[in-house]
Amino acid sequence: MGESPAMDLGRIKTYPLQLRKNLTTRADFVCDTKGIKPWGGRRFRALVRRVVKAATTGHDVLVHIGAHVIKTGQSLLLIDLMEKGIITHLAMNGACAIHDFEMALIGETSEVVATTIENGSFGMAKETAAMINSAVNRTRLGFGHAVGQMIEKRRMRYREYSLLAAAYRLKIPATVHVAIGTDIIHQHPSFDGAKTGAATHKDFLRFCDTVTRLGSGCFLNIGSAVIGPEVFLKALSIARNLGYAVHPITTANFDVRRSLADPFYRPIKNVVVRPVSLGGQGYNFVVDHRVSIPSLHRLALDYLGAKQQRQNR
């Protein structure tokens, strides 16, 4: 059977990104956490101490995020944790890369889907797909590297808001884990499934490499209900199959809600429970990202500062 004429993506209608109404702007981004009272009790503070201990003793802290982390304005706090050596590898799904790119390019992101889906303009902003797909189609170094490099090399106006650009500058692994058909850039004729697959596969292998060194380290899954837990569990299996012990390990899942019908939904099983069966500790926190990430940032900096003061005495 040949390709259906209806699926000729060369026929889609696009429009300039600058004309799109967005729900998230630079004004929504949290710049610092000075003076805030951190959320959480003993369990949350114990997790943050484990994160700081891992980062300051040469162990990896791998963080995987979902798109709402960016849409709630938390990128600058994560960038600060990257710059201070707390986050050593940042992973994300394809939607995160899109929001991150748009923030760097125009300082806004997150279209009004309820409206744009009605007339077929959802996801049809020209620049987002054209520029990301072009970078990914050319790269041999992975999806995250390609987008971060493009943002930096083009010196995009708002690149200080970009997680991928920060990772590129800092030479920190930033991996993007894509499921084909889930992202708006897949709707455009510039999308090449084979090249995107190769780029995200390269990022998966880089993710696996970090997981091999995650013994005594930490994995935090923040706001990713599917991609993060699934990618992590497969990478952990690969690492152990190849002979890496990868334990004890500290894991944590952060989300805004959990299923009341199934208390062992995917993130709990694949992040909190199964990975620590050989040793370590798993945590689950149900809390808004606008609360959890600023609290994580504030406590991590406080604990890091206190540790440095003790070392200087």
C-alpha positions in Angstrom: 0.0 0.0 0.0 1.3 3.5 -0.8 1.2 6.5 1.4 -2.2 8.1 1.8 -2.6 11.6 0.2 -4.1 12.7 3.4 -0.8 12.0 5.1 1.2 14.2 2.8 2.8 16.5 5.5 4.1 18.8 2.8 0.5 20.1 2.5 0.2 21.2 6.1 -0.4 24.9 6.8 2.0 26.6 9.2 2.2 30.1 10.8 4.9 32.2 12.4 5.7 31.3 16.0 5.6 35.0 17.0 1.9 35.1 16.2 1.0 32.4 18.7 -0.6 33.1 22.1 1.4 31.4 24.9 0.5 30.5 28.4 4.1 30.6 29.9 6.4 33.6 29.7 9.7 34.7 31.2 7.8 36.5 34.0 6.6 33.1 35.2 10.1 31.8 35.8 11.5 31.6 39.4 14.9 33.4 39.6 16.1 32.4 43.0 14.8 31.0 46.3 16.3 33.4 48.8 14.1 33.8 51.8 11.6 31.0 51.0 10.6 28.5 53.6 11.2 25.1 52.2 8.4 22.6 51.9 8.6 19.1 53.3 9.3 17.1 56.4 12.0 14.7 57.5 11.8 12.4 54.5 12.2 15.2 52.0 15.1 16.7 53.9 16.7 13.2 54.1 16.5 12.9 50.3 18.0 16.3 49.7 20.9 15.4 52.1 21.5 12.2 50.0 21.5 14.3 46.8 24.1 16.7 48.2 26.2 14.0 49.6 26.2 12.1 46.3 27.1 15.2 44.3 29.9 16.3 46.7 31.5 12.8 46.9 31.9 12.3 43.2 28.7 10.4 42.5 26.1 11.2 39.8 22.8 12.9 40.3 20.6 12.1 37.3 17.4 14.1 37.0 14.7 13.4 34.5 11.9 16.0 34.0 8.6 16.3 32.4 7.3 19.3 30.4 5.3 20.9 33.3 8.6 21.5 35.1 9.4 24.1 32.4 5.9 25.3 32.0 5.7 26.1 35.7 8.9 28.2 35.4 11.5 26.1 37.2 14.2 26.0 34.6 16.5 28.7 36.2 16.6 26.8 39.5 17.6 23.6 37.8 20.2 25.5 35.8 21.6 26.9 39.1 21.8 23.3 40.5 23.7 22.3 37.4 26.1 25.2 37.7 26.8 24.3 41.3 27.5 20.7 40.5 24.4 19.2 42.2 22.8 17.9 39.0 25.3 16.0 36.9 23.0 14.7 34.1 19.7 16.2 33.0 17.2 14.1 31.0 13.9 15.0 29.6 11.1 14.0 27.1 10.7 15.5 23.7 8.1 18.1 24.9 10.6 19.5 27.3 13.1 20.1 24.5 10.4 22.0 22.5 9.4 24.2 25.5 13.1 24.8 26.3 13.8 25.8 22.7 10.9 28.2 22.5 11.8 29.9 25.7 15.3 30.5 24.3 14.0 31.8 21.0 11.0 34.0 22.0 10.9 34.0 25.8 7.5 32.3 25.8 6.0 28.8 25.3 3.0 26.6 25.8 0.2 27.3 23.3 -3.5 27.2 24.1 -4.3 23.7 22.9 -8.0 23.8 23.7 -8.3 26.5 21.0 -5.7 25.5 18.4 -6.8 21.9 18.2 -10.2 23.0 16.9 -8.9 24.4 13.7 -5.9 22.2 13.2 -3.3 24.9 14.0 -2.1 23.0 17.1 1.6 22.4 16.9 1.9 24.2 13.5 4.2 27.0 14.4 6.8 27.0 11.7 10.1 27.9 13.5 9.8 25.4 16.3 9.7 22.4 14.0 11.9 23.7 11.3 14.8 24.7 13.6 14.7 21.7 16.0 14.3 19.2 13.2 17.0 20.8 11.2 19.5 20.6 14.1 18.5 17.0 15.0 18.7 15.8 11.3 22.3 17.0 11.1 23.6 15.9 14.4 25.8 12.9 15.2 26.1 13.7 18.9 22.5 13.2 20.1 19.2 15.1 20.4 20.0 17.1 23.5 23.4 18.2 22.4 22.0 19.3 19.0 19.4 21.6 20.4 21.6 23.0 23.2 24.4 23.7 20.7 22.0 25.4 18.3 20.6 27.7 21.0 24.2 28.7 22.0 25.7 29.0 18.6 22.8 31.1 17.4 23.0 33.2 20.6 19.3 33.1 21.0 17.9 36.2 22.8 16.6 34.4 25.8 19.1 31.5 26.0 19.7 32.1 29.7 16.4 30.4 30.3 17.4 27.2 28.4 18.3 24.0 30.2 19.8 22.5 27.1 21.9 25.5 26.4 23.2 25.5 30.0 24.1 21.9 29.8 25.9 22.5 26.5 27.9 25.3 28.1 28.7 23.3 31.2 29.5 20.1 29.3 26.9 18.2 31.3 25.1 15.4 29.6 21.6 16.5 28.6 19.6 13.7 27.0 16.2 13.9 25.2 14.1 10.7 25.1 11.5 10.9 22.3 8.5 8.7 21.5 7.7 9.3 17.9 4.3 10.8 17.3 4.1 12.5 20.7 5.6 15.8 19.9 4.4 18.7 17.7 7.6 18.8 15.6 6.7 15.3 14.3 3.7 16.9 12.5 5.9 18.7 10.0 7.5 17.7 6.7 11.0 18.6 8.2 10.6 15.6 10.6 12.8 12.6 9.8 11.8 9.6 11.9 15.0 7.7 11.2 17.3 10.7 12.1 15.3 11.5 15.2 15.4 7.9 16.2 19.1 7.8 15.8 19.6 11.0 17.8 17.4 9.9 20.7 19.0 6.4 20.6 22.4 8.0 21.1 21.0 9.9 24.0 19.6 6.7 25.5 23.0 5.1 25.3 24.5 8.2 27.1 21.7 7.9 29.7 22.6 4.2 30.2 26.3 5.2 30.6 25.4 7.5 33.5 23.2 4.8 35.1 26.2 2.4 35.1 27.8 4.9 37.6 24.8 5.5 39.7 25.8 3.2 42.6 25.7 5.5 45.7 24.2 8.2 43.4 20.7 9.5 42.9 17.9 9.4 40.3 15.1 11.9 40.5 12.1 11.7 38.3 10.2 15.0 38.4 6.9 15.2 36.6 7.4 12.4 34.0 4.7 9.8 34.3 5.7 7.5 31.4 9.0 8.3 29.6 11.2 8.9 32.7 10.2 5.7 34.6 10.4 3.5 31.5 13.7 4.8 30.2 15.3 4.5 33.6 14.2 0.9 34.3 15.5 -0.2 30.9 18.8 1.6 31.4 19.1 0.1 34.9 18.6 -3.4 33.5 21.2 -2.9 30.8 23.7 -1.6 33.3 23.3 -4.6 35.6 23.2 -7.0 32.7 26.6 -5.7 31.7 28.0 -6.3 35.2 27.6 -2.9 36.9 26.2 -3.4 40.4 24.4 0.0 40.5 23.4 -0.2 44.2 22.9 1.2 46.7 20.9 3.8 44.9 18.6 6.7 46.0 15.6 7.3 43.9 12.7 9.7 44.1 9.6 10.4 42.2 7.9 13.8 42.3 4.4 14.3 40.8 1.4 16.5 41.2 -0.9 13.6 41.7 -1.1 9.8 42.0 -3.7 7.3 41.0 -6.0 6.5 43.9 -7.2 3.3 42.1 -3.6 1.9 41.7 -1.1 3.0 44.3 1.6 1.1 42.4 1.3 3.0 39.2 4.3 3.2 36.8 6.5 5.8 38.5 6.2 4.2 41.9 7.1 0.7 40.6 9.8 1.7 38.2 11.4 4.5 40.2 10.6 4.2 43.9 10.3 0.4 44.5 12.1 -1.9 42.0 15.4 -0.1 41.5 16.3 -0.1 45.3 15.5 -3.8 45.9 19.3 -4.5 46.2 19.9 -1.6 48.5 19.2 2.1 48.8 16.1 4.2 49.4 13.2 5.2 47.3 11.0 8.2 47.9 7.7 9.4 46.5 6.4 12.9 46.9 3.0 14.2 45.7 3.5 18.0 45.4 3.3 20.8 42.9 6.5 21.5 41.0 6.2 25.1 42.1 6.7 23.9 45.6 9.0 20.9 45.3 11.7 22.3 43.0 12.2 25.6 44.9 12.4 23.6 48.1 14.9 21.2 46.7 16.9 24.1 45.4 16.9 26.0 48.7 17.7 23.1 50.9 20.4 21.8 48.5 22.2 25.2 48.6 21.8 25.4 52.3 23.3 22.0 52.9 26.0 22.6 50.3 26.9 25.8 52.0 27.0 24.3 55.5 29.2 21.4 54.2 31.6 23.9 52.7 31.8 25.9 55.9 32.6 22.8 57.9 35.4 21.9 55.4 36.9 25.4 55.7 37.2 25.4 59.5 
